[in-house]
Each structure stands twice: as C-alpha cells, then as structure tokens.
Amino acid sequence: MSHPASRVLTVLELLQVHGRLSGSELAQRLQVDVRTTRRYIRVLEDIGIPITAERGRYGAYSLVPGFKLPPLMFGDDEALALSLGLLAARSLGLADAAPAVASALAKIERVMPAALQRRVRAVAETVTLDLSHAPTVTDGEALLQLSAAAQSQRRVRLDYRAADGATSRRDFDAYGLTWRSGRWYVLGHCHLRRDLRSFRLDRIVEVTPLDQSFGRPANFDAAAQLELSLASLPRAIAVEVLLRTDLAGVQAEQLSCIGVFEARSDGVLLRTRTDSLDWFARQLARLPFEFDIVLPDELRSALAAHIERLQRAIAAPGASAGADRLT
C-alpha cells in the first residue's frame, strides 16, 4: 500500500470497519509513522469527512456517529469507462499501478450489482490494451507531487539525472504533465536554464516542495508543448518538405511528433531537423499523399535508396507467395 491516495482511503475504510482506532493503531496497520497518519486524517477532513479526534494518552480517531458514505451507483457506460481506465492505468509505467488497479477494482466491484460486476470482470479479464510502446517504470510519488505542485502553482526543487548520468539541481515551476511513447514528462519553467523545459519523470531523483508560488500560463497544453519541444530539438540536418495535404491530413497521419507544420495555400510546409536522413525517408515513404522535398537534396537520395530496397523485396523469389499468406 505505497500509494498515498490508497493509504488515505484505507484510513477511511479502517474507521468505518472498526469504529474507533488510535493514531498508533492506524500507523501500525498502514506501516507509516503517527505523524503521517495525522496528515492522512487532515486530508479526509479537508474533503468533508467528519472525524472526531479524542486527545490524550488514550485518544483515538472515529467517524462522527451516523456518518456513512453515499452508495456509488454506476450505469453500464460509466462502468465500461472505469474498467477501461483502470486497464489503461496498468500500462502507464507507474511502479505500483498493478496492485493499485487491483485494489481499486475490488472496491468498485463491492458496491456494484451482481450483473454489473460480471460485465466489469469480463472487460478486465478479456480486454488487452496495446499502447504501442513499452512503458518506462516511473515512481508514482513524483507524479503526485508534481501534479499537485502544478495545480497549486507552488515551486519545487528537482534533483535530476540526465541520460549520461550527470546530476543537477534546479528550481522548477511545473505547468503540466503528459505521457508519451511509454514515458511520463513534466513541463514548465526551469529557473536554471531560464526557459521552458521538459523532464522525464523516470530520471527525477527527488522532488522537494518550496514555499514559493508562480503563475501558470492559461490553457497550457503539456502534450502539444512536448510535441513541439521534441520536434524542435537541435539535430544535425535541417529538413523542409511541402506536404500536398491540409492540417487535418497531417493530424490523421499522427505526424505532429516529427516537425513543425505551417498551413499554406499549396499544402502544409513541414520544418524539422533530423540526425538520420534514412529514418526520415522511411517516414515520408509511408505517407498517403504527395509531397515535394524542399531541402536538403540528400533527402532525395535517401528516399531513392529506400525505394530501391522495397523494389528488391518485391522482386525477391517467393515474395508473391509470402504476400498471399499474409492476405
């Protein structure tokens, strides 16, 4: 039970079941210290749960007599949404997601009618979600701390380990978080670099809250900003390609991660940088619409080489039989 939200809910469940428990008894059951238990009690009080605290040597916590949580009622569509959401949570790379999902699903099922329980279990046991990329394991505590910092607009201090192993410390204003290609990212203003930056959560060593506030930009879109940041990385070779389509066509092909797009009267101009023209040629070859290479000329050669490879594959002995088997 390492997830803080799970512990808070467990405190409520223990008080409902046992009626009255001391701080030390709660701490022992949760495997935390008494001070942390008091913090969980304050969280419950902040969300409107009426708790009586008896002080002194033999003091204890209890729910106000007569208090009961209202029953949870879900329709079929709501149950499906919850089930799929919990399945997706398993694939988002959080270290403690699997036990937390199982616990949450068990609690939800306890308040459902039998027929709805069967439907939820059917989804959980038979549906597999492929989110395309193997997730990088990430500490859920960092995600909770940073999302809380972004929501409350309170500055934090990040201890961060870069890809080469070098560590750094910086004050950071978290604007938002997003998940992409198997990894969690936080985006915001880095006071060390004095600019907007993105950081991978699996490389964050420690998050320390600071007693300073900041102003978050209105309607900040973390996912869109991350796409722009990745597409604008200072890679070796500048590329420009005129795509004979419109912005809707670009979005349909999910191309936003490979560059910056500008709508024009004759199509959409793609600007980006790459370290591999062979890789970029393969991205162009899969497009369903026509395009014109503006620069560099070497990209034309890379595209021609890729076409030659495809032609050799088509002409290879047994290619037709293999194609028949695939169809």
C-alpha positions in Angstrom: 0.0 0.0 0.0 2.7 2.5 -1.0 0.4 4.9 -2.9 -0.6 7.9 -0.6 -4.1 8.1 -2.0 -4.6 4.4 -1.3 -3.5 5.0 2.3 -5.9 7.9 2.8 -8.8 5.7 1.6 -7.6 2.9 3.7 -7.8 5.1 6.8 -11.4 5.9 6.0 -12.1 2.2 5.4 -10.5 1.2 8.7 -12.5 3.8 10.6 -15.7 2.5 9.0 -14.9 -1.1 9.9 -13.5 -0.7 13.4 -15.3 2.5 14.5 -12.5 3.8 16.7 -8.7 3.5 16.3 -5.8 5.3 17.9 -3.2 7.0 15.9 -0.6 4.4 16.7 -3.0 1.6 15.7 -3.7 3.3 12.3 0.1 3.9 11.8 0.8 0.2 12.5 -1.8 -1.0 10.1 -0.6 1.4 7.4 3.1 0.8 8.1 3.8 4.6 8.5 4.6 6.8 11.4 2.0 8.6 13.6 2.8 12.0 12.1 2.0 10.7 8.6 -1.3 9.2 10.0 -2.3 12.7 11.3 -1.6 14.1 7.8 -4.0 11.5 6.3 -6.6 12.4 8.8 -6.3 16.1 7.8 -6.8 15.1 4.1 -10.0 13.3 5.0 -11.2 16.3 7.0 -10.3 18.6 4.1 -12.6 16.7 1.7 -15.5 16.8 4.1 -15.3 13.5 6.0 -16.4 14.3 9.6 -13.8 12.8 12.0 -13.8 13.0 15.8 -10.3 13.2 17.4 -10.0 12.3 21.1 -6.8 13.8 22.5 -4.7 12.4 25.3 -2.9 9.2 26.2 -5.9 7.0 25.3 -7.2 9.2 22.5 -8.4 7.9 19.2 -10.0 8.8 15.9 -13.6 7.9 14.9 -16.2 8.9 12.3 -19.0 11.1 13.6 -21.9 8.8 14.7 -24.4 8.2 11.9 -22.0 9.2 9.1 -22.0 6.9 6.1 -20.6 7.4 2.6 -23.4 7.5 0.0 -23.5 4.4 -2.2 -21.7 4.5 -5.5 -24.1 3.9 -8.4 -22.7 3.3 -11.9 -24.5 2.9 -15.2 -23.2 0.5 -17.9 -21.4 3.2 -19.8 -19.8 4.5 -16.6 -18.7 1.0 -15.6 -17.1 0.5 -19.0 -15.3 3.8 -18.7 -14.0 2.9 -15.3 -12.9 -0.6 -16.4 -11.0 0.7 -19.5 -9.5 3.5 -17.5 -8.1 1.0 -14.9 -6.8 -1.2 -17.7 -5.0 1.7 -19.2 -3.5 2.7 -15.9 -1.7 -0.7 -15.8 0.2 0.3 -19.0 1.3 3.8 -18.0 4.6 2.8 -16.4 3.8 3.6 -12.7 5.7 1.3 -10.4 2.7 0.5 -8.1 0.0 0.6 -10.8 -0.8 -3.1 -10.8 -1.7 -3.6 -7.1 -3.4 -0.2 -7.0 -5.6 -1.1 -10.0 -6.5 -4.5 -8.5 -7.4 -2.8 -5.2 -9.4 -0.1 -6.8 -11.3 -2.6 -9.0 -12.1 -4.7 -5.9 -13.5 -1.7 -4.1 -15.7 -0.7 -7.0 -17.0 -4.2 -7.5 -18.1 -4.4 -3.9 -20.7 -1.6 -4.4 -22.0 -2.9 -7.8 -24.9 -5.1 -8.5 -24.0 -8.7 -9.5 -24.9 -8.2 -13.2 -22.7 -5.1 -13.5 -19.9 -6.9 -11.6 -19.9 -9.6 -14.3 -19.6 -7.0 -17.0 -16.7 -5.2 -15.4 -14.9 -8.5 -14.7 -15.4 -9.5 -18.4 -13.7 -6.4 -19.5 -10.8 -6.8 -17.0 -10.2 -10.4 -17.9 -10.6 -10.4 -21.7 -9.5 -6.9 -23.0 -5.9 -6.1 -23.6 -4.8 -2.5 -24.5 -1.7 -2.1 -26.7 -0.4 1.4 -26.1 2.4 0.8 -28.7 5.4 1.4 -26.5 6.8 -0.5 -23.6 6.5 1.8 -20.6 9.4 3.1 -18.6 8.9 2.3 -14.9 8.2 5.6 -13.1 7.7 6.4 -9.4 4.1 7.4 -8.8 5.1 9.6 -5.9 6.9 12.0 -8.3 3.8 12.2 -10.5 1.6 13.0 -7.5 4.0 15.7 -6.1 4.4 17.4 -9.5 0.8 17.3 -10.4 -0.1 18.8 -7.0 2.6 21.5 -7.5 1.2 22.3 -10.9 -2.4 22.5 -9.6 -1.5 24.6 -6.6 1.2 26.6 -8.5 3.9 26.0 -5.9 7.5 25.9 -6.9 9.6 22.7 -6.4 13.3 21.8 -6.5 14.2 18.9 -8.8 17.2 16.6 -8.4 17.6 15.3 -11.9 19.8 12.7 -13.6 20.5 13.2 -17.3 20.9 10.4 -19.9 24.7 10.5 -19.4 24.4 10.0 -15.6 25.2 13.6 -14.7 23.1 15.0 -11.9 21.8 18.6 -11.5 19.6 20.5 -9.1 17.2 23.2 -10.3 14.1 25.2 -9.1 11.2 24.4 -11.3 7.6 25.7 -11.9 5.6 22.7 -13.1 2.9 23.8 -15.7 1.6 20.3 -16.6 2.4 16.6 -17.2 1.9 14.3 -20.1 2.5 10.7 -21.1 4.1 9.9 -24.5 5.7 6.9 -26.1 6.0 4.9 -22.8 7.3 7.8 -20.7 6.0 10.4 -18.3 7.1 14.0 -18.8 6.7 17.2 -16.7 6.9 20.6 -18.5 7.4 24.0 -17.0 9.8 26.9 -16.4 13.3 25.8 -15.4 15.0 28.5 -13.3 18.4 27.0 -14.0 18.0 27.4 -17.8 15.6 30.4 -17.5 13.3 28.8 -20.2 10.5 26.3 -20.8 11.8 22.8 -20.4 10.6 19.2 -20.2 11.9 16.5 -17.9 11.4 12.7 -17.9 9.9 11.6 -14.6 11.9 8.3 -14.5 15.1 10.5 -14.3 13.9 12.6 -11.4 15.8 11.6 -8.3 13.9 13.8 -5.8 11.2 16.4 -5.7 11.3 19.0 -2.9 8.4 21.4 -2.4 9.4 25.1 -1.9 7.5 27.8 -0.2 7.2 30.0 -3.3 4.3 30.4 -5.8 4.2 31.1 -9.5 1.7 31.9 -12.3 0.9 29.1 -14.7 0.1 30.1 -18.3 -3.6 29.9 -19.1 -4.7 26.9 -21.1 -1.3 25.3 -21.1 -1.3 22.2 -23.2 1.5 19.9 -22.0 1.1 17.3 -24.8 1.2 19.9 -27.6 4.2 21.7 -26.0 6.1 18.4 -25.6 5.5 17.6 -29.3 6.8 21.0 -30.3 9.8 20.6 -28.0 10.8 17.1 -29.4 10.3 18.3 -33.0 12.5 21.3 -32.4 15.5 19.5 -30.9 18.8 20.9 -32.3 19.6 17.9 -34.5 22.3 17.9 -37.3 20.3 18.2 -40.5 17.6 20.8 -41.3 14.7 19.4 -43.4 11.8 21.1 -45.2 9.1 19.2 -47.1 5.9 20.5 -48.7 3.1 18.1 -48.0 0.2 18.1 -50.5 -2.5 18.0 -47.9 -4.0 20.1 -45.2 -3.6 20.2 -41.4 -6.4 17.7 -41.0 -4.5 15.3 -43.2 -1.3 15.8 -41.1 -3.3 15.1 -37.9 -4.9 12.0 -39.4 -1.4 10.5 -40.0 -0.2 11.4 -36.5 2.8 13.4 -37.8 3.0 16.1 -35.1 5.9 14.4 -33.4 8.3 14.8 -36.4 8.2 18.5 -37.0 6.5 21.9 -37.0 3.8 22.4 -39.6 2.7 25.6 -41.4 -0.5 25.7 -43.4 -0.1 27.3 -46.9 -2.3 27.8 -50.0 -0.4 24.9 -51.8 -0.3 22.5 -48.8 1.5 22.2 -45.5 5.1 23.0 -45.0 6.9 20.7 -42.6 10.0 22.0 -40.9 12.2 19.9 -38.7 15.7 18.6 -38.0 17.0 15.1 -38.0 20.1 13.1 -37.3 19.2 10.4 -39.9 18.0 11.1 -43.4 17.4 7.3 -43.9 15.0 7.3 -41.0 13.2 10.4 -42.2 12.9 8.9 -45.7 11.1 6.0 -44.2 8.6 8.4 -42.5 7.9 10.1 -45.8 7.5 6.8 -47.7 4.6 5.8 -45.6 2.5 9.0 -46.3 -0.7 8.5 -48.3 -0.4 12.0 -50.0 2.1 13.5 -52.4 5.0 15.7 -51.2 7.9 17.8 -52.5 11.3 17.8 -50.9 12.5 21.4 -50.4 15.7 20.6 -48.6 18.2 19.0 -48.3 18.9 17.4 -51.7 20.5 14.4 -49.8 17.0 13.5 -48.6 16.0 12.7 -52.2 18.9 10.2 -52.4 17.9 8.6 -49.1 14.3 8.3 -50.3 15.5 6.8 -53.6 17.6 4.2 -51.7 14.6 3.3 -49.6 12.5 2.8 -52.8 15.2 0.5 -54.3 15.1 -1.6 -51.1 11.4 -2.0 -51.4 11.7 -2.9 -55.1 14.2 -5.6 -54.4 11.9 -7.0 -51.7 9.1 -7.2 -54.2 11.2 -8.8 -56.9 12.7 -11.4 -54.5 11.8 -15.1 -55.1 8.8 -16.2 -53.0 7.6 -12.7 -52.4 4.2 -13.3 -54.1 3.6 -16.5 -52.0 4.5 -14.6 -48.8 2.1 -11.8 -49.8 -0.6 -14.4 -50.4 -0.1 -15.9 -47.0 -0.3 -12.5 -45.3 -3.6 -11.7 -47.0 
